[in-house]
Amino acid sequence: MNVRSPVITVDGPGGVGKGTLCQWLATQLGWPLLDSGALYRLTALAALRRNLILNDEPGIAPVAAGLAVAFTPGDDGALQVVLDGEDVSTVIRRETMGNAASQVAALPAVRAALLQRQRDFRQPPGLIADGRDMGTVVFPDAELKLFLTADADERAQRRYKQLIEKGMDANLGDLVKEIAERDARDAQRAIAPLKAAADAEVLDTTRLSIADVCQWALTLAQQRLAVRVIP
């Protein structure tokens, strides 16, 4: 691991604003972004396309290790995710894929297969790492660890709005149920459960605007790392 390259980790459950914050920080600082959740979603998608059952640990671990994936900036500034040459950015953001990702993420062999791939993203000038165990497992020596939380109902409302704005079908009741199930699975898994690192800065975003959250994070980054914002 290249310890000379600083890392800002942003962890928390789905719907707290991690993705938006991480993309904003990456743009402001000019640092690359690791979307670890996308790796697990891609693993789940690749496994399903191979007709594997999502608890088939021996079958899915090699899939995780051999993912042919690329992350590139899209024309609209959003992260474009390519799997086996196909743009799957929209497919992996469906809530069903998030639920599937949570299932494969509970498999120790899958987590082990993806661990070094995630750490390899740590390169100069620095890295913004978005996930659920970035500060506790993947980058325990990160210079700044952030952990976001929010009320489950609020998170479901945010997710519902995102999906509708993207022209995707969504049912608010189903989202509430799926978020609750995923929260429980992520918090209770034996390997790398979802929790804030002991030295993380924790923020409840339930009643905050994304601008408030971004300013909070940037202020901490400037105080701890003396980072500069790109003009």
DANOR-V702253 format. One record per pair of residues at least 12 apart in sequence whose ideal C-beta (glycine too) atoms are under 6 Angstrom apart, sorted by the first residue. I is the first residue (numbers start at 1). J is the second residue. Records with the same first field share a line. If there is no record, write none. Layout:
BEGIN
I->J  J
END
This chain:
BEGIN
1->119
2->122
5->122  123  124  126
6->126  143  225
7->127  129  139  142
8->128  144
9->129  134  135  139  142  145
10->22  130  146
11->131  132  134  135  147
12->147  148  149
13->183
15->155  158  159
16->148  150  205
17->148  205  210  213
18->130  148
20->210
21->213  214  217
22->128  130
24->214
25->128
26->128
28->229
29->227
30->230
31->126  127  128
32->127
33->128
34->121  127  129
35->130
36->118  131
37->131
38->81
39->114
40->101  105
41->92  97  101
42->67  69  83
43->64  104
44->100  101  104
45->92
46->63
47->60  63
54->100  103  104
57->107  109
60->104  110
61->109  110  113
64->110  113  114
65->113
68->84
69->83
70->82
95->178
99->178  182
102->182  185  186
106->189
108->191
111->191
118->138
132->186  194
133->192
135->197  200
136->197
137->192
143->225
144->221  224
145->197  200
146->201  217
147->196  200  202
148->203  205
149->204
150->205  206
151->206
152->179
154->206
155->179
156->175  176  179
159->175
160->172  175
201->220
END
